[in-house]
Amino acid sequence: MTETPKDRLDRWRACAVMHVDMDMFYVGVELLAAPQLRGRPVVVAGAGNRSVVLSASYEARAFGVRSGMPLARARAMCPGAVLIEPHRGAYEAYSRRVMAMFAEITDRVEQISVDEAFVDVSGAVRRLGPPVGIARALRARVQEELGLTASVGIGVNKTVAKIASTRSKPDGLLLVQPEDTLAFLAELPVTALWGVGGRTAEALVGAGLRRVGDLAAAPLPELTRVVGRAAGHHLHELANGRDPRPVVPVREEKSVGAEETFPHDVSDDRVLRETLLRLAHRTASRLRRHGLRARRVGLKLRYADFTTITRSRTLSQPFTSAHDLLQHGVGLLEELGERPQAVRLIGVRAEALEQATGALQLSLDGREEEWGAAEEAMDRVHARFGSDRLGPARLLPTGPRHQQGDSKGVDSRARGAKSAADGLSWYQAAPEQPGISAPEG
């Protein structure tokens, strides 16, 4: 029977959910500024031994290095790797450019992190052709315009698309047709499914359910007996290729924040306050960039023994400024009183978010308007000249020591590249140095 144009469109629309995942995104952006490091094991992480790996090149992953791994462990596993400190502003700029490419295809884009998104192209196939063709064109555009690579999975739903993109890495494309979905899933380990962490996997394997096909074939009462009613039903549906969740264009953020782990445990209030100042500006900048404001401030402290406490305070008026975030964050810190031990980690969060639309009721002295205007002006300076050119006076480098550090930072970056080429050990790129700029557009 001859396929009609309508039949063809229906077939394309039945398998039109894409999961696009940038390959080693942070590393990829760094290599645009340091192409001489291509082919070498590269790790993006802070310089302190308490830092964790943000991203690793595939050469580093061959040694077992993974994202989220403590840096000290990564050093031990791959002592010859190149360490580059992160340039977060550059990652966000490239992320915005990538997401804008997705948005040109369809408005059904659900961004789930800085470097990945679900894209439902069912409404674009009449205009652009089959999903696999759209994916090929998208990958080629990302490569040509940004110099980065992306892996894409295509399936009947989010679960299948996500697994397909993972299986296609690096720099690949995998289409799982509807009729092949169950066979594709059946041979995967149970850990491939969303919601299967370490404990759940242990329970499933202990019950003889090692592969997704085992879950699909297991009677639902047996599965719920192993992992509980809700989890059992959820996993049984996914294992049988059923995932009704739509691609949701706008993901509502419940909070925005930043935290920092110190190289050494800290007892000095001055250090804690300066760190809160830096984190408050980073957080408030994200609020304004996403058109949000917050009504609650949260503080997080982790002590040397890993005991973690959180405190929060709800404000009478919503805010977008680091000034307000810092003021109340410090207030929460003071309310804790004398600390029982030194601090390992500190963080601040803006919570109870809302869209920054409509008029903002000001206090009598109008300080919200003044601080907001000043920080918005600083945002514009950062967008044009970089975040290291303007900031709070307490955080700006001053004096001969810092001035020498600028020139030494440039020299150290050049020396670091040479050391990497010579096969020497860890290279630390000075985070304040130019060289990784935001893409045009």
TAHU-V757231 format. One line per field, one symbol per residue. burial: # if it has 9 or more other ideal C-beta (glycine too) atoms within 8 Angstrom, else .. Layout:
# TAHU-V757231
burial=???
This chain:
# TAHU-V757231
burial=.......##.###.##################.#..#..######..#.##.#.###.###.#.#...###..##..#..#######.#######.#######.##.###....########.##..#..#########.###.##.###################.##...####....##.###.#.#.##.##...##.###...#.######.#.#.###.##...#########.#.#...#.......###.####..##....##################...############....#..###.#.##########.######..#..#..##########.##.#...#.......##.##..##.##.##............#......##.##..##.##..##.##......####..#..#..#..
